């Protein structure tokens, strides 16, 4: 196993190498890709990477604390499922009650793979999965963004 310092250094190296790998994305001209992330312009909607010792996840997450508002926005997103998945290019996992590691409940649309980000030998496959799927997730999100943004929730 790793000491806390070793684990922290390995995590930092993982994210640094992922950033460097994004420089090779067509159109980046050697610059690190800036992901949409939490800058979706819709409060409580983020595009995120989650990495752990078991799974690698690329997700659109609705993390509004007020449950009825969170579920209403999820239903609105779910109404775009055909468009979203067509733009993404394949089926995704849709979960209106995804429980995060620390017990927080969110809504998620995601794709995952088995993997351990603490094993550097797995990084090339993990980076390819993360980059390819986040590019598709951003594209799908941008296709439905305006529909989600101007809803009856006042967001």
Backbone as CSV, one residue per row, in Angstrom:
resi,resn,N_x,N_y,N_z,CA_x,CA_y,CA_z,C_x,C_y,C_z
1,UNK,0.844,-1.186,0.000,0.000,0.000,0.000,0.884,1.242,0.000
2,UNK,0.222,2.370,-0.059,0.936,3.633,-0.144,0.796,4.424,1.150
3,UNK,1.817,5.196,1.475,1.683,6.149,2.576,0.794,7.291,2.073
4,UNK,0.313,8.136,2.983,-0.522,9.267,2.575,0.214,10.182,1.610
5,UNK,1.496,10.396,1.865,2.293,11.263,0.997,2.470,10.652,-0.390
6,UNK,2.724,9.346,-0.428,2.880,8.652,-1.710,1.571,8.660,-2.492
7,UNK,0.468,8.430,-1.790,-0.840,8.427,-2.432,-1.158,9.811,-3.004
8,UNK,-0.891,10.858,-2.226,-1.131,12.218,-2.686,-0.291,12.541,-3.919
9,UNK,0.978,12.157,-3.888,1.870,12.402,-5.025,1.401,11.636,-6.265
10,UNK,0.949,10.406,-6.087,0.472,9.604,-7.213,-0.796,10.202,-7.809
11,UNK,-1.702,10.681,-6.956,-2.924,11.335,-7.441,-2.588,12.584,-8.237
12,UNK,-1.679,13.404,-7.717,-1.277,14.617,-8.435,-0.645,14.268,-9.776
13,UNK,0.173,13.236,-9.810,0.808,12.799,-11.053,-0.235,12.297,-12.047
14,UNK,-1.237,11.572,-11.561,-2.317,11.083,-12.421,-3.010,12.249,-13.122
15,UNK,-3.433,13.260,-12.354,-4.160,14.390,-12.935,-3.253,15.230,-13.836
16,UNK,-1.985,15.345,-13.488,-1.046,16.090,-14.328,-0.873,15.387,-15.673
17,UNK,-0.706,14.082,-15.629,-0.525,13.324,-16.879,-1.796,13.323,-17.718
18,UNK,-2.960,13.289,-17.061,-4.211,13.392,-17.820,-4.248,14.745,-18.548
19,UNK,-3.912,15.814,-17.850,-3.876,17.135,-18.472,-2.921,17.166,-19.650
20,UNK,-1.746,16.600,-19.474,-0.780,16.554,-20.574,-1.309,15.757,-21.755
21,UNK,-2.026,14.688,-21.461,-2.592,13.848,-22.534,-3.631,14.616,-23.336
22,UNK,-4.342,15.555,-22.696,-5.369,16.323,-23.422,-4.753,17.290,-24.430
23,UNK,-3.475,17.551,-24.307,-2.797,18.417,-25.280,-2.807,17.810,-26.679
24,UNK,-3.001,16.495,-26.747,-2.974,15.785,-28.026,-4.345,15.724,-28.702
25,UNK,-5.384,16.243,-28.043,-6.714,16.240,-28.638,-6.687,17.160,-29.857
26,UNK,-7.230,16.705,-30.990,-7.258,17.569,-32.173,-7.877,18.934,-31.856
27,UNK,-7.232,19.968,-32.331,-7.711,21.327,-32.106,-7.142,21.993,-30.873
28,UNK,-6.470,21.249,-30.011,-5.917,21.822,-28.781,-4.587,22.539,-29.026
29,UNK,-3.935,22.238,-30.123,-2.675,22.882,-30.493,-1.671,22.908,-29.346
30,UNK,-1.595,21.798,-28.625,-0.615,21.684,-27.550,-1.045,22.276,-26.222
31,UNK,-2.264,22.817,-26.146,-2.765,23.383,-24.890,-3.577,22.336,-24.139
32,UNK,-3.562,22.411,-22.820,-4.364,21.507,-22.001,-5.835,21.818,-22.218
33,UNK,-6.651,20.788,-22.404,-8.100,20.935,-22.601,-8.732,21.456,-21.323
34,UNK,-9.547,22.467,-21.467,-10.324,22.973,-20.340,-11.723,22.376,-20.480
35,UNK,-12.067,21.516,-19.549,-13.364,20.837,-19.587,-14.457,21.767,-19.082
36,UNK,-15.694,21.503,-19.473,-16.833,22.289,-18.991,-16.929,22.158,-17.476
37,UNK,-16.844,20.940,-16.966,-16.859,20.708,-15.518,-18.068,21.312,-14.832
38,UNK,-17.829,22.235,-13.900,-18.934,22.853,-13.163,-19.350,24.186,-13.791
39,UNK,-18.847,24.497,-14.953,-19.211,25.738,-15.644,-20.266,25.465,-16.716
40,UNK,-21.318,24.771,-16.345,-22.369,24.405,-17.298,-23.368,25.534,-17.508
41,UNK,-23.339,26.541,-16.658,-24.299,27.644,-16.635,-25.681,27.187,-16.177
42,UNK,-25.735,26.004,-15.567,-26.968,25.511,-14.954,-26.608,25.135,-13.525
43,UNK,-27.169,25.858,-12.574,-26.839,25.615,-11.171,-27.140,24.172,-10.778
44,UNK,-26.133,23.521,-10.186,-26.311,22.154,-9.708,-26.081,21.094,-10.760
45,UNK,-25.632,21.474,-11.954,-25.335,20.501,-13.004,-23.848,20.590,-13.318
46,UNK,-23.157,19.456,-13.187,-21.720,19.392,-13.447,-21.422,18.220,-14.370
47,UNK,-20.360,18.364,-15.131,-19.795,17.241,-15.875,-18.526,16.879,-15.133
48,UNK,-18.396,15.610,-14.760,-17.280,15.280,-13.876,-16.660,13.931,-14.182
49,UNK,-15.418,13.853,-13.744,-14.678,12.598,-13.703,-14.697,12.129,-12.255
50,UNK,-14.917,10.857,-12.040,-14.720,10.253,-10.724,-13.796,9.066,-10.915
51,UNK,-12.741,9.038,-10.141,-11.803,7.917,-10.220,-11.649,7.320,-8.837
52,UNK,-11.515,6.016,-8.799,-11.341,5.332,-7.519,-10.436,4.126,-7.730
53,UNK,-10.342,3.321,-6.704,-9.531,2.103,-6.779,-10.288,0.987,-7.505
54,UNK,-11.574,1.217,-7.837,-12.371,0.182,-8.498,-12.983,0.620,-9.819
55,UNK,-13.384,1.892,-9.920,-14.133,2.370,-11.088,-13.598,3.709,-11.571
56,UNK,-13.757,3.907,-12.876,-13.478,5.181,-13.518,-14.808,5.612,-14.130
57,UNK,-15.247,6.841,-13.817,-16.568,7.293,-14.236,-16.472,8.652,-14.921
58,UNK,-17.228,8.777,-16.020,-17.449,10.058,-16.682,-18.951,10.302,-16.572
59,UNK,-19.341,11.457,-15.985,-20.751,11.642,-15.649,-21.241,13.066,-15.847
60,UNK,-22.524,13.163,-16.126,-23.272,14.395,-15.943,-23.988,14.195,-14.621
61,UNK,-23.803,15.133,-13.708,-24.345,14.984,-12.361,-25.232,16.166,-12.016
62,UNK,-26.396,15.863,-11.460,-27.294,16.890,-10.929,-27.212,16.770,-9.417
63,UNK,-26.643,17.808,-8.784,-26.381,17.728,-7.346,-27.084,18.824,-6.558
64,UNK,-28.283,19.192,-6.983,-29.090,20.173,-6.259,-29.513,19.541,-4.931
65,UNK,-29.310,20.240,-3.848,-29.612,19.680,-2.520,-31.113,19.431,-2.312
66,UNK,-31.951,20.330,-2.819,-33.401,20.195,-2.670,-33.892,19.070,-3.586
67,UNK,-34.339,17.973,-2.975,-34.655,16.761,-3.718,-35.681,16.964,-4.828
68,UNK,-36.763,17.669,-4.563,-37.798,17.814,-5.593,-37.277,18.596,-6.798
69,UNK,-36.449,19.590,-6.566,-35.852,20.349,-7.677,-34.857,19.492,-8.446
70,UNK,-34.064,18.701,-7.708,-33.095,17.811,-8.348,-33.817,16.798,-9.242
71,UNK,-34.870,16.184,-8.718,-35.596,15.176,-9.489,-36.347,15.789,-10.665
72,UNK,-36.868,17.008,-10.496,-37.555,17.679,-11.603,-36.582,17.952,-12.752
73,UNK,-35.386,18.396,-12.425,-34.395,18.642,-13.469,-33.944,17.328,-14.104
74,UNK,-33.810,16.278,-13.303,-33.467,14.967,-13.851,-34.541,14.491,-14.832
75,UNK,-35.814,14.667,-14.471,-36.906,14.258,-15.364,-36.836,15.027,-16.682
76,UNK,-36.495,16.288,-16.580,-36.354,17.100,-17.789,-35.198,16.564,-18.641
77,UNK,-34.078,16.233,-18.008,-32.959,15.648,-18.732,-33.357,14.304,-19.335
78,UNK,-34.069,13.518,-18.561,-34.482,12.195,-19.035,-35.400,12.297,-20.263
79,UNK,-36.143,13.390,-20.361,-36.992,13.613,-21.531,-36.157,13.785,-22.802
80,UNK,-34.901,14.126,-22.644,-33.999,14.295,-23.794,-33.151,13.045,-24.033
81,UNK,-33.460,11.957,-23.355,-32.605,10.763,-23.371,-32.237,10.315,-24.784
82,UNK,-33.205,10.257,-25.674,-32.925,9.793,-27.037,-31.934,10.730,-27.732
83,UNK,-32.159,12.019,-27.621,-31.258,13.006,-28.226,-29.881,12.918,-27.571
84,UNK,-29.869,12.883,-26.237,-28.611,12.853,-25.484,-27.771,11.640,-25.870
85,UNK,-28.384,10.461,-25.858,-27.637,9.249,-26.159,-27.257,9.161,-27.633
86,UNK,-28.094,9.698,-28.517,-27.737,9.739,-29.932,-26.503,10.606,-30.133
87,UNK,-26.482,11.763,-29.478,-25.331,12.659,-29.580,-24.101,12.038,-28.925
88,UNK,-24.293,11.346,-27.807,-23.182,10.677,-27.130,-22.638,9.533,-27.986
89,UNK,-23.542,8.849,-28.670,-23.118,7.767,-29.555,-23.345,6.372,-29.022
90,UNK,-23.911,6.268,-27.835,-24.212,4.958,-27.249,-25.069,5.139,-26.005
91,UNK,-25.573,4.017,-25.492,-26.397,4.047,-24.284,-25.554,4.384,-23.064
92,UNK,-26.195,5.035,-22.104,-25.548,5.413,-20.848,-26.355,4.842,-19.691
93,UNK,-25.791,4.914,-18.498,-26.508,4.520,-17.286,-27.192,5.772,-16.740
94,UNK,-28.490,5.676,-16.506,-29.292,6.788,-15.970,-29.726,6.402,-14.562
95,UNK,-29.356,7.199,-13.578,-29.628,6.869,-12.178,-30.120,8.115,-11.447
96,UNK,-31.396,8.108,-11.066,-31.967,9.269,-10.384,-31.648,9.295,-8.897
97,UNK,-31.069,8.212,-8.376,-30.745,8.147,-6.943,-29.362,7.535,-6.747
98,UNK,-28.365,8.137,-7.337,-26.990,7.655,-7.224,-26.423,8.123,-5.890
99,UNK,-25.920,7.180,-5.114,-25.332,7.543,-3.819,-23.824,7.616,-3.949
100,UNK,-23.301,8.798,-3.672,-21.864,9.018,-3.757,-21.164,8.390,-2.554
101,UNK,-19.859,8.355,-2.619,-19.025,7.698,-1.609,-19.344,8.145,-0.183
102,UNK,-19.653,9.416,0.001,-19.883,9.930,1.350,-21.364,10.062,1.691
103,UNK,-22.225,9.348,0.971,-23.637,9.288,1.290,-24.509,10.334,0.624
104,UNK,-23.919,11.291,-0.089,-24.704,12.311,-0.780,-25.445,11.662,-1.949
105,UNK,-26.736,11.988,-2.087,-27.524,11.458,-3.186,-27.614,12.501,-4.291
106,UNK,-27.317,12.069,-5.509,-27.358,12.924,-6.689,-28.051,12.150,-7.806
107,UNK,-28.355,12.849,-8.881,-28.819,12.191,-10.101,-27.634,12.148,-11.054
108,UNK,-27.488,11.035,-11.761,-26.337,10.893,-12.653,-26.709,10.205,-13.951
109,UNK,-26.073,10.669,-15.006,-26.047,9.974,-16.284,-24.568,9.728,-16.523
110,UNK,-24.183,8.472,-16.700,-22.756,8.202,-16.710,-22.373,6.959,-17.509
111,UNK,-21.072,6.879,-17.715,-20.440,5.694,-18.278,-19.273,5.373,-17.365
112,UNK,-19.060,4.081,-17.113,-17.976,3.684,-16.223,-17.211,2.513,-16.794
113,UNK,-16.007,2.368,-16.276,-15.191,1.205,-16.595,-14.521,0.729,-15.312
114,UNK,-14.193,-0.529,-15.269,-13.406,-1.041,-14.148,-11.983,-0.541,-14.297
115,UNK,-11.379,-0.188,-13.193,-10.000,0.258,-13.227,-9.578,0.807,-11.875
116,UNK,-8.272,0.924,-11.699,-7.695,1.446,-10.463,-6.722,2.551,-10.849
117,UNK,-7.110,3.790,-10.564,-6.279,4.915,-10.981,-4.959,4.989,-10.205
118,UNK,-4.792,4.176,-9.183,-3.541,4.165,-8.424,-2.509,3.197,-9.029
119,UNK,-2.852,2.586,-10.155,-1.927,1.685,-10.830,-1.486,2.359,-12.133
120,UNK,-0.295,2.934,-12.144,0.162,3.680,-13.325,0.117,2.895,-14.640
121,UNK,0.262,1.587,-14.583,0.202,0.784,-15.812,-1.189,0.846,-16.463
122,UNK,-2.215,1.179,-15.684,-3.563,1.282,-16.227,-3.861,2.676,-16.793
123,UNK,-3.006,3.631,-16.533,-3.281,5.004,-16.924,-3.553,5.201,-18.412
124,UNK,-2.792,4.608,-19.327,-3.106,4.851,-20.742,-4.549,4.489,-21.106
125,UNK,-5.024,3.339,-20.654,-6.403,2.932,-20.945,-7.403,3.837,-20.225
126,UNK,-7.098,4.213,-18.997,-7.977,5.089,-18.225,-8.055,6.463,-18.892
127,UNK,-6.922,7.026,-19.282,-6.917,8.344,-19.926,-7.709,8.321,-21.226
128,UNK,-7.537,7.281,-22.020,-8.295,7.169,-23.273,-9.790,7.129,-22.982
129,UNK,-10.189,6.313,-22.014,-11.601,6.222,-21.631,-12.127,7.584,-21.171
130,UNK,-11.395,8.232,-20.286,-11.852,9.505,-19.722,-11.969,10.587,-20.793
131,UNK,-10.954,10.747,-21.607,-10.947,11.796,-22.616,-12.024,11.543,-23.671
132,UNK,-12.041,10.341,-24.223,-13.020,10.034,-25.277,-14.443,10.232,-24.793
133,UNK,-14.734,9.758,-23.581,-16.103,9.836,-23.093,-16.490,11.219,-22.594
134,UNK,-15.548,11.986,-22.067,-15.899,13.349,-21.658,-16.135,14.229,-22.885
135,UNK,-15.386,14.021,-23.939,-15.654,14.770,-25.171,-17.071,14.487,-25.667
136,UNK,-17.476,13.226,-25.624,-18.835,12.857,-26.044,-19.880,13.384,-25.056
137,UNK,-19.564,13.371,-23.751,-20.496,13.868,-22.737,-20.716,15.369,-22.921
138,UNK,-19.643,16.107,-23.160,-19.773,17.548,-23.384,-20.618,17.824,-24.625
139,UNK,-20.377,17.078,-25.685,-21.131,17.258,-26.928,-22.619,16.988,-26.705
140,UNK,-22.938,15.911,-26.001,-24.334,15.567,-25.722,-24.972,16.622,-24.824
141,UNK,-24.254,17.064,-23.804,-24.782,18.092,-22.907,-25.090,19.376,-23.670
142,UNK,-24.163,19.801,-24.503,-24.367,21.052,-25.245,-25.577,20.968,-26.174
143,UNK,-25.914,19.772,-26.624,-27.082,19.584,-27.479,-28.394,19.831,-26.723
144,UNK,-28.430,19.547,-25.418,-29.672,19.686,-24.641,-29.621,20.830,-23.629
145,UNK,-28.501,21.508,-23.545,-28.279,22.537,-22.530,-29.373,23.596,-22.505
146,UNK,-29.714,24.164,-23.655,-30.701,25.246,-23.679,-32.057,24.765,-23.172
147,UNK,-32.425,23.537,-23.504,-33.679,22.970,-23.023,-33.667,22.859,-21.502
148,UNK,-32.536,22.448,-20.936,-32.426,22.297,-19.483,-32.316,23.648,-18.780
149,UNK,-31.637,24.560,-19.415,-31.305,25.849,-18.778,-32.543,26.689,-18.504
150,UNK,-33.442,26.725,-19.421,-34.611,27.598,-19.294,-35.834,26.756,-18.944
151,UNK,-35.884,26.361,-17.698,-36.998,25.529,-17.280,-37.851,26.237,-16.239
152,UNK,-38.893,25.570,-15.856,-39.835,26.133,-14.902,-39.248,26.258,-13.492
153,UNK,-38.053,25.741,-13.267,-37.429,25.825,-11.955,-36.757,27.170,-11.753
154,UNK,-36.712,27.978,-12.799,-36.113,29.297,-12.682,-34.602,29.278,-12.666
155,UNK,-34.004,28.275,-13.281,-32.540,28.179,-13.302,-31.999,28.775,-14.569
